[in-house]
Amino acid sequence: MKKLFILASFLIPSSICWLSCSNDNSALSENIEEYELKSKPMANRLADAFEEIAINKDGDYDEGAFIVYDTETDELLAADVFSYGLGQIAAVRSGEMSEEYAFTTLGADPPKNQGWIYFDTCKGKVNSLKLAMRLNKVIPQNADFEIYVEHPKDGSSKVWYRLT
């Protein structure tokens, strides 16, 4: 009888655990991934974005890239020039941004009168990650910002930023 009680006390909790673990946990894993992303320090998030741009696996960032951060949603996005341009057009049309503030002359240095500040030039993946760490120290915490990364023909990266 004692053996049956011990066996039952082991089998019942383990079967409950097994059944609950076999359920669909996709919503749970999405929440965990979102938490991990948002709990990452900004320097690491910037480094990830710069790494994605430096690797440029699909060639999306050949013309340059933008990194955009919004404090309200806590989202950091890397966008190619075309996608960023579409976002600028949508922001101007919706009234969220003035036309004078939109960066419309793509392929050129960003206009200084729109708040763009030249930061530095680097070459290679490792140096771009170091640049991301340095840039994190310059940008104030809890500030919306945009970063523009231009890729000149020599393989380097020229970086500007502005607070939005």
Secondary structure, DSSP 4 states (H G I P E B T S, - for coil): -HHHHHHHHHHHHHHHHHHHHTS--HHHHHHHHHHHHHHS-HHHHHHHHHHHHHH-TTSTTTT-EEEEEETTTTEEEEEEHHHHHHHHHHHHHHTSS-TTTS---TTSPPPGGGT-EEEEEEESHHHHHHHHHHHHHHSPTT--EEEEEE--TTSEEEEEEEE-
